[in-house]
Amino acid sequence: MTDLSSFPITHKWPAQHADRIQLYSLPTPNGVKVSIMLEETGLPYEPHRVGFETNDQMSPEFLSLNPNNKIPAILDPNGPNGKPLALFESGAILIYLAEKTSQLLPQDPALRYETLQWLMFQMGGIGPMFGQLGFFHKFAGKDYEDKRPRDRYVAESKRLLGVLDGRLADRAWIMGDDYTIADIATLPWVRNLAGFYEAGDLVEIDRFLNVKRVLQAFVEREAVAKGLQIPGN
């Protein structure tokens, strides 16, 4: 049986199935990227909830795996060369799992880099901008009398949605007929913007018909429906 005891994170979140990928996460847009990916690929995994309400992400055990104190993170007991691998950053984890399983990332070099391009579009644009909009619209920022910060992120979020909508104009998914990690990275953020952040009207989401069409197809996938609920309470 695999021994993960040398990883301090397993002292706070003991592995009941040490031969499976250990997932440390919450059902946030970044967190569900990895749970959806694990469901899509069929890799065995064991989820652990990192409770922000109890500052689990700041615990020494969690910081030993991710010094940036963000979810998600994984510990794969069967990493490269048969050795355990601890990994954080959702984009890096998606690439790793795609390469581990030879799924959801094209093998053709040109298509592979094009997919990674759209993954980086989400990581560098959609995620940060939508997240800031959520802060200024729904959370503490909503109390600021000066609405210029919120409006800045509204405008940029609309621009990014326009880029995505144009990309999807004649495609089933971001990369065409093939569903990839680019979709898994991007669409949870779109869902969160209109849902949890309650900013659909603010960004005029109904204007972006292609985005809405593909989001609907995404949430109807069985693996997505499961992944969106992991880890539970």
N, C-alpha and C positions, 0 to 999 in steps of 0.2 A: 504494500500500500504506500502511496506517495506520502512523504513526510514534509509538511509545510511549516513545521514549528519554528524554523529559523526566520520566518517572516513575522515580525511583531504584530502586523495587522491581524493575523489569525488568533492572537491572544484575546483580542477584543471581540472579534467575530469568528468563533471557532468553525472550522470546516467540518461539516457532517459528512461530506462526500469529497474527500481530498483529491480524488482523481478527476474531478470536474473543474472547469473554469470557475473561479470565484469572482463574482461581480459585486462591486461596492457602489451603490447608486441610489438614486431617487427617481420617481417618474416625472422628471423635468424634460424639456426638449433635448438637452444634451444627454441626459441619463437614458432616455428611451431609445436614442440612436443605437446604443449597444445592446439593450435587451431585445429590440426588434431584430437587430443583426443576428443575435444568437438564436432567436426563434426561426428566422429565415434560413439559416445555415444548418440548423439541427444539431449544433454542438451542445453536448451536455454542460449544464452550468448550475451554479448554486448562487442565488441572489442574497445579498445582505443589505439591509436598509441603513443608510447613513443619515441619521436624524439631525437636521439643521437646528431644530428647536432645542436640542440638547448639545449643540455645538460638537457633534461627533466628528465633523470635518476638521476640527482644530485639535483633536486628540493626538497624543504622541504616536499612537498606533497607526492612525490614518496618515499622519504626516510622514511616517516612515516609508509609506508607499508613494504618496503624492505630496511633496513639500509645498505644492501650490494650493493645497487644501480645497480642491474642487472635485466634484464628481463628474463623470464616472471614472472608476479605475478598475483594473482587473488583475488577477493573479492566475496565470495559466500554468498548471503543474506540468504540462507537456509542451513546453516551449521549444525554441530552436535547439537542435542537438540534444533533445530529450531532457533539457534542464528547465526548471521553473522560470517563468518570466513575469515580472511585475511591470505594468504599463498604465500610464495615465494619458490624458488628452483624448477626447472622443474621436477626433479625426484620425489620430494615429492608431487608435484601437480598431476603427473600422477598416483601415488599410491592412493592419495585421491579420484580422480575422478573415478578410477577403483573400489574402494571400495564403493563409493557413489552409483554407478550404477550397481554394480555386473557384470561388463563387462571387458573383456580384461585382466583379471588377474585370473588364475585358482583358484577355490575354494579348491581343494585338497591341503592340507598343504605342501606336498613335492614338488608338481609342482609350488605352489605359491612361495616357497623360491627359487626354481630353476630359475623362471622368474625374481625374484628380484636380483638374482645373476648376470644375464645377463644385467639387468638394471644398476647395479653398475659397471659392466665391461665398459659400455658406459660412465657413469658419471666419473669414475676414470681414464679411459684410452683413449678411442676413442675421446671423446670431447676435453679434454685438449691437447692431442698430435696432433690431426688434426688442432686444432685452432692455436697452436704454428707453425706448418708447414705453415699454411696460412699466418701468420705474416712474417715469414722469406722468404717465396717464393713470395708472391704477394704484401705485404704492406711494411711498413718502413724497415723491416729487409732485404728486397731484395737488399738494397743498401750497406749492410755490405760486405766488401771485403772478410772477413773470412767466408767461407761457412761451417765450422764445425758445428755451431749451426743448420743450416738448414739440413745438412746431418744427424745429430743426430735424428731429428724429422722425416726425410724421412725414416730412418732405423726402427724406432719404429713404424711408421705408417704402414709400410710394414708388420712388425711382427704382429701387431694387425689385419690387414686385413687377414693375413694368419690364425690366430686363428678363426676369424669369418667365413672365407671360409671353413675351416675344419668343423666347427659346422654345416654349411648349406649344407654339401656335400650330405646328404640323407634326407634333411628336406625341406619342403615348406617354413617354417618360423623358426625363432630362436628356438621356443619351439615345432616345429614339424608341425602338421596340423593346429594348432591353432595360429592365429594372436594375438599378445599380446602387452602390453606396452613396452616390450623389443624391438620389431620391431619399434614401434613409436619413441622410444628414439634414436635408433641407425641409422636407415636408412637416416634420414635427414642429418646427419653428413657425411655419405658416399656420398650422392648426392652433398653436398657442397664441398667436397674435390676435386672431379673431375670436378665440375661445377664452382661455384663461385671462388674457390681458384685456379682453373686452374692447379691442381697438378696431374691430372690423369696420364700423361706420367711419371712424376717424381716418382710416387709410383708403376708404371707398373700395373695400374688398370686392364688391359686386361688379366693379369695372373689369376685374381681372378674370375673365371667364375661363381661360385656359388653366390658370392656376387652380381655380375652384374645381374644375373637371378632374384634374390629376390628383388633387387632394382627396376628392371623394373616392377615386379608385384606390388610393393609398390606404385610407382608413378601412376600406372593405376587405383588405387582405387579412387572412386569418392570423398570420404571424404578427402583423401590426396590431391587431385588436388585442392579442395576448401581451405583446411587448409593452404596450401603452400602460398596462396595469402593474408593471414590475419595476421595483419590488413593491409589494403591498405594505399595508400598515402592520 
